[in-house]
Amino acid sequence: MGLPRRAGDAAELRKSLKPLLEKRRRARINESLKQLKGLILPLLGRESSRYSKLEKADILEMTVRFLQDQPASSCPRAAPTPPDSYREGYRACLERLTRVLPACRVLEPAVSARLLEHLRRRAAGATPDGGSAGDFCGPPLPSPPPAPMPSPPAPPCRPGLWRPW
């Protein structure tokens, strides 16, 4: 007699917990969408206050379009050497600045154009130790750590975003 009752109690417990678990799951989804909206609007150069009532589908569509517009990175067979990784990161950062800086209008257009041109010249010959192929003014780039750690295994082959962290 004890076993059927316990099975019924377990089923009832699952029944009563289901709405609570669903509520938590929805709260996590909504919080993640809120964070995604806060990240994507500045990257697209849009003012957050004008887009306070975006639908969840709109946020996801904007994010998908943004990610599709990112340059597809080829999946390397082996981990890149530190200088290659540095150059790739510098160029990826420059590409993003080229799109975002004029859109967010933080600087005057002339200053923005001068800054981007300077960074392009630096990218043409930038090395992690601050050396360059051309004669550039300004302080050298920070030097990398003295001894690199062994590189982690290569990630699965799929395009991704370069992140500085």
LUMVEXLUM-275445 format. One record per residue: z negated, x, y negated of N, C-alpha, C, O in turn; residue in one letter. Coordinates in steps of 0.02 Angstrom, whole numbers, padded with zeros to 5 digits, always signed. Atoms other than C-alpha are relative to their C-alpha. Example, Ala and Ser with C-alpha at 12.3 -4.5 7.8 and 13.67 -1.06 7.14 Angstrom:
2
+00000+00045+00059-00390+00615+00225+00000+00045-00060-00033+00097-00059a/+00003-00042+00059-00357+00684+00053-00037-00039-00055-00045-00014-00110s/
// end
This chain:
165
+00000+00041+00060+00000+00000+00000+00000+00043-00063+00024+00020-00115m/+00005-00043+00059-00032+00147-00120+00067+00027-00023+00078+00034-00083g/-00063-00030+00019+00143+00218-00116+00046-00046-00040+00072-00025-00092l/-00044+00042+00040+00245+00069-00174-00026-00012-00071+00013-00016-00118p/+00028+00012+00066+00126+00041-00317+00012+00060-00046+00028+00052-00105r/-00011-00061+00040+00142+00222-00375+00074+00005-00020+00089+00026-00076r/-00071-00002+00016+00331+00212-00367+00015-00049-00056+00055-00035-00101a/-00009+00050+00053+00325+00055-00474-00029+00024-00065-00001+00012-00119g/+00030-00027+00060+00208+00141-00597+00045+00054-00031+00053+00056-00092d/-00045-00052+00025+00328+00289-00611+00061-00031-00033+00084-00009-00085a/-00059+00033+00029+00474+00173-00641-00017-00034-00066+00022-00032-00113a/+00021+00032+00062+00376+00078-00771-00012+00051-00055+00003+00039-00113e/+00013-00054+00048+00323+00240-00854+00067+00024-00030+00073+00034-00090l/-00066-00021+00025+00506+00295-00865+00029-00052-00047+00058-00035-00098r/-00025+00054+00041+00551+00126-00935-00032+00000-00069+00001-00011-00119k/+00036+00002+00064+00418+00136-01070+00013+00063-00041+00010+00061-00103s/-00013-00062+00037+00459+00319-01115+00072+00005-00025+00085+00042-00072l/-00071-00006+00019+00647+00293-01128+00012-00013-00074+00047+00027-00105k/-00011+00009+00072+00644+00217-01304-00028+00056-00042+00001+00075-00093p/+00030-00055+00038+00528+00355-01364+00043+00063+00004+00055+00097-00046l/-00043-00059-00008+00638+00492-01291+00065-00009-00038+00090+00039-00068l/-00062+00013+00038+00793+00410-01366-00011+00008-00075+00031+00034-00110e/+00016-00007+00071+00708+00402-01536-00005+00073-00020+00020+00093-00073k/+00005-00072+00013+00667+00588-01527+00069+00033+00001+00084+00075-00042r/-00067-00029-00005+00844+00631-01473+00040-00017-00062+00075+00027-00089r/-00036+00020+00061+00917+00532-01619-00026+00037-00061+00013+00056-00104r/+00030-00037+00056+00796+00616-01739+00025+00072-00001+00040+00099-00054a/-00026-00069-00003+00852+00788-01678+00073+00002-00023+00092+00047-00060r/-00070+00003+00020+01035+00739-01698+00006-00008-00075+00045+00027-00108i/-00003+00012+00073+01006+00672-01874-00022+00061-00040+00007+00076-00091n/+00023-00060+00034+00909+00828-01925+00053+00054+00002+00065+00089-00047e/-00053-00050-00006+01046+00940-01859+00060-00017-00044+00090+00028-00075s/-00055+00021+00044+01179+00839-01951-00017+00011-00073+00026+00030-00113l/+00023-00012+00069+01077+00851-02111+00006+00074-00017+00029+00092-00071k/-00007-00073+00011+01069+01041-02093+00073+00020-00003+00092+00062-00044q/-00071-00016-00001+01254+01049-02051+00033-00020-00066+00074+00017-00093l/-00026+00023+00064+01295+00948-02207-00020+00048-00056+00021+00065-00099k/+00023-00047+00050+01189+01066-02312+00035+00067+00004+00041+00102-00047g/-00036-00063-00008+01284+01215-02241+00074-00006-00017+00102+00038-00048l/-00073+00005+00005+01461+01148-02243+00023-00017-00071+00075+00008-00093i/-00023+00020+00066+01471+01069-02417+00007+00060-00048+00059+00065-00081l/-00011-00058+00043+01440+01233-02512+00058+00044+00022+00094+00072-00019p/-00055-00041-00025+01564+01324-02400+00068-00030-00018+00117+00006-00026l/-00062+00034+00019+01695+01195-02443+00007-00006-00075+00057-00031-00100l/-00002+00003+00073+01653+01209-02628-00011-00070-00026+00015-00087-00079g/+00013+00069+00022+01591+01030-02641-00072-00007-00021-00117+00025+00008r/+00067+00011+00027+01441+00971-02738-00038-00048+00045-00014-00103+00060e/+00040+00040-00047+01303+00902-02625-00019-00068-00030-00023-00117+00007s/+00023+00062+00030+01249+00769-02750+00054-00055+00004+00037-00114+00007s/-00054+00049-00004+01421+00684-02743+00010-00026+00070+00042-00077+00080r/-00011+00018-00070+01415+00676-02553-00067-00016+00034-00079+00007+00090y/+00066+00014-00029+01240+00607-02523+00003-00051+00056-00041-00051+00099s/-00004+00053-00051+01298+00461-02414+00059+00010+00047+00096-00037+00061k/-00054-00012-00047+01420+00544-02296-00018-00028+00069-00076-00024+00090l/+00012+00023-00068+01439+00466-02125-00003+00061+00047+00024+00114+00032e/+00007-00054-00048+01396+00572-01974+00069+00025+00023+00080+00085+00029k/-00067-00019-00022+01578+00570-01918+00034+00042-00054+00071+00089-00038a/-00031-00039+00054+01632+00635-02091-00026+00072+00000+00012+00119-00008d/+00030-00067-00002+01511+00782-02079+00030+00040+00057+00048+00098+00048i/-00029-00034-00058+01575+00825-01906+00073+00017-00011+00095+00072+00007l/-00071-00013+00013+01758+00809-01959+00009+00057-00049+00052+00100-00040e/-00004-00053+00049+01730+00920-02111-00015+00068+00032+00017+00118+00018m/+00019-00061-00034+01646+01050-02001+00055+00024+00046+00072+00083+00048t/-00053-00018-00046+01784+01046-01871+00059+00028-00039+00088+00079-00020v/-00056-00025+00041+01918+01066-02007-00015+00070-00027+00029+00114-00027r/+00020-00065+00027+01822+01211-02084+00006+00054+00054+00033+00108+00041f/-00002-00049-00054+01804+01299-01917+00072+00013+00023+00088+00070+00041l/-00070-00010-00019+01988+01271-01876+00037+00043-00052+00083+00079-00034q/-00032-00040+00052+02036+01351-02043-00021+00073+00003+00010+00116-00028d/+00022-00069-00006+01939+01508-01998+00050+00039+00040+00080+00013+00088q/-00049-00039-00038+02049+01649-01938-00025+00009+00072-00083+00023+00084p/+00018-00007-00070+02052+01655-01749-00011+00074+00015+00033+00115+00002a/+00013-00069-00017+01971+01814-01689+00020+00011+00073+00007-00031+00116s/-00019-00014-00068+02042+01895-01536-00062+00023+00037-00106+00056+00009s/+00059-00017-00041+01917+01918-01396+00010+00071+00026+00054+00082+00068c/-00009-00069-00024+01896+02105-01368-00023+00007+00072-00069-00026+00095p/+00019-00013-00070+01888+02169-01191-00065+00040+00003-00106+00030+00048r/+00061-00041+00004+01753+02294-01239-00030-00008-00069+00004-00029-00116a/+00033+00005+00065+01627+02298-01379+00032+00049-00049+00046+00105-00030a/-00031-00045+00048+01703+02370-01538-00047+00057-00019-00108+00050-00016p/+00041-00056+00022+01645+02538-01598-00032-00018-00067-00005-00061-00103t/+00033+00019+00063+01524+02532-01746+00045+00001-00061+00041-00045-00101p/-00044+00003+00060+01655+02582-01877+00048-00059+00001+00059-00090-00050p/-00046+00057-00004+01776+02449-01812-00038-00064-00015-00012-00108-00051d/+00040+00060+00011+01639+02318-01810-00017-00006-00075-00015-00061-00102s/+00016+00001+00071+01591+02366-01988+00060-00024-00040+00053-00067-00084y/-00060+00019+00037+01770+02352-02051+00017-00073+00011+00035-00109-00036r/-00014+00071-00015+01795+02185-01963-00047-00045-00038-00026-00096-00066e/+00049+00040+00036+01636+02117-02039+00013+00000-00075+00008-00052-00107g/-00015-00005+00072+01682+02180-02213+00060-00043-00017+00060-00079-00067y/-00060+00039+00013+01854+02102-02201-00013-00074+00007+00013-00114-00032r/+00016+00072-00010+01786+01937-02134-00039-00026-00061-00027-00081-00084a/+00039+00019+00059+01662+01932-02278+00046-00007-00060+00040-00054-00099c/-00047+00002+00056+01801+01969-02402+00045-00062+00004+00058-00094-00046l/-00042+00060-00009+01911+01831-02329-00038-00063-00021-00011-00106-00055e/+00040+00059+00018+01771+01705-02347-00012-00002-00075-00008-00055-00106r/+00010-00002+00072+01733+01762-02525+00063-00020-00037+00059-00054-00089l/-00064+00017+00032+01917+01744-02569+00009-00076-00003+00037-00101-00051t/-00005+00073+00001+01908+01560-02522-00057-00033-00039-00045-00080-00076r/+00058+00035+00027+01732+01516-02579-00013+00015-00073-00030-00030-00112v/+00017-00021+00068+01709+01614-02740+00037-00040-00054+00005-00065-00101l/-00034+00040+00052+01846+01527-02842-00020-00074+00004-00022-00108-00048p/+00015+00072-00007+01797+01357-02772-00068-00017-00028-00077-00072-00056a/+00068+00017+00022+01612+01367-02816-00010+00012-00075-00059-00010-00104c/-00001-00010+00073+01649+01424-02996-00066+00028-00027-00090+00007-00080r/+00061-00033+00023+01493+01533-03010+00017+00051-00055-00021+00060-00102v/-00022-00050+00048+01589+01667-03105+00061-00025-00038+00096-00071-00015l/-00061+00016+00036+01723+01656-03237+00059+00023+00043+00053+00071+00080e/-00058-00018-00042+01896+01662-03157+00021+00073-00006+00039+00105+00044p/-00020-00070+00010+01936+01833-03233-00048+00047+00036-00027+00096+00068a/+00050-00042-00033+01774+01909-03170+00006-00006+00075+00001+00043+00111v/-00008+00012-00071+01798+01830-03000+00061+00038+00027+00057+00070+00080s/-00061-00035-00021+01975+01901-02988-00011+00075+00001+00011+00109+00048a/+00015-00072+00002+01915+02076-03039-00044+00020+00058-00032+00072+00090r/+00045-00015-00055+01775+02071-02912+00037+00000+00067+00029+00045+00107l/-00038+00004-00062+01890+02016-02772+00049+00058+00007+00057+00085+00062l/-00047-00057-00002+02018+02150-02817-00037+00065+00017-00013+00105+00057e/+00039-00060-00015+01883+02284-02815-00020+00001+00074-00015+00053+00107h/+00021+00003-00071+01820+02225-02645+00059+00010+00046+00052+00040+00100l/-00059-00012-00041+01998+02223-02577+00017+00074+00003+00035+00100+00056r/-00014-00072+00000+02023+02403-02632-00051+00037+00044-00033+00083+00080r/+00051-00031-00041+01858+02450-02550+00013-00013+00074+00003+00030+00116r/-00014+00018-00070+01908+02358-02390+00057+00042+00029+00059+00055+00089a/-00058-00039-00024+02068+02459-02380-00022+00066+00030+00011+00093+00074a/+00022-00065-00026+01968+02617-02349-00074+00004+00013-00101+00059+00018g/+00073-00001-00009+01788+02566-02322-00019+00025+00069+00012+00008+00120a/+00029-00023-00062+01688+02656-02189-00074-00012-00002-00103-00019-00056t/+00071+00015+00000+01510+02626-02133-00043+00053-00035-00098+00038-00057p/+00041-00052+00031+01451+02793-02203+00010+00004-00076-00015+00049-00109d/-00010+00001+00072+01509+02748-02379+00061+00037-00022+00080+00032-00080g/-00060-00035+00018+01663+02857-02374+00058-00048-00007+00055-00105+00017g/-00057+00044+00008+01831+02788-02423+00063+00041-00001+00062+00102-00013s/-00064-00034-00001+02014+02830-02411+00025+00014-00070+00062+00063-00080a/-00022-00009+00068+02042+02813-02598-00057+00022-00045-00113+00035-00022g/+00050-00021+00049+01950+02861-02756-00029-00063-00032+00004-00093-00075d/+00030+00061+00025+01832+02717-02793-00062+00017-00040-00098+00065-00025f/+00061-00010+00039+01697+02703-02922-00055-00043+00030-00042-00087+00071c/+00056+00041-00023+01525+02630-02890-00039+00036+00055-00017+00085+00083g/+00043-00032-00050+01385+02671-02771+00030-00008+00070+00066-00056+00083p/-00025+00006-00068+01425+02705-02589-00034-00057+00036-00088-00079+00018p/+00029+00053-00041+01395+02572-02460-00059+00028+00038-00060+00088+00053l/+00058-00025-00036+01228+02584-02369+00021+00030+00067+00066+00005+00100p/-00017-00032-00063+01231+02700-02220-00030-00038+00058-00081-00070+00052s/+00025+00036-00058+01209+02631-02046-00061+00034+00029-00077+00090+00009p/+00058-00032-00031+01055+02665-01940+00021+00063+00036+00079+00068+00057p/-00019-00065-00028+01050+02843-01869+00029-00002+00070+00081+00028+00083p/-00025+00002-00069+01071+02804-01684+00009-00073+00021-00039-00111+00023a/-00010+00070-00020+01151+02641-01628-00031-00014+00068-00032+00029+00113p/+00028+00022-00063+01068+02544-01490+00059-00014+00047+00115-00026+00024m/-00054+00017-00046+01169+02516-01332+00024-00071-00014-00016-00117-00024p/-00027+00066+00017+01285+02370-01362-00013-00049+00056-00011-00032+00115s/+00011+00051-00050+01248+02206-01275+00065-00015+00036+00119+00004+00012p/-00062+00016-00036+01371+02142-01146+00045-00043-00044+00022-00081-00085p/-00048+00038+00040+01529+02068-01219-00010-00074+00011-00022-00096+00067a/+00008+00072-00007+01515+01882-01256+00059-00030+00038+00112+00002+00044p/-00056+00032-00034+01622+01759-01158+00060-00006-00048+00050-00012-00108p/-00061+00000+00041+01802+01756-01220+00012-00068-00031+00038-00113+00002c/-00013+00062+00038+01808+01620-01352-00003+00019-00073-00043+00061-00092r/+00001-00016+00071+01845+01623-01538-00066-00022-00030-00094-00073-00010p/+00064+00018+00032+01691+01622-01647+00000+00022-00071+00047+00054-00095g/+00009-00020+00069+01629+01648-01821-00035+00066-00004-00080+00080+00037l/+00037-00061+00011+01575+01817-01882-00061-00018-00041-00055-00052-00092w/+00062+00013+00036+01395+01807-01938-00035+00066-00015-00037+00110+00028r/+00032-00063+00018+01301+01943-02031-00069+00009+00031-00099+00062+00021p/+00067-00008-00029+01140+01913-01936+00003+00007+00074-00048+00015+00107w/
// end
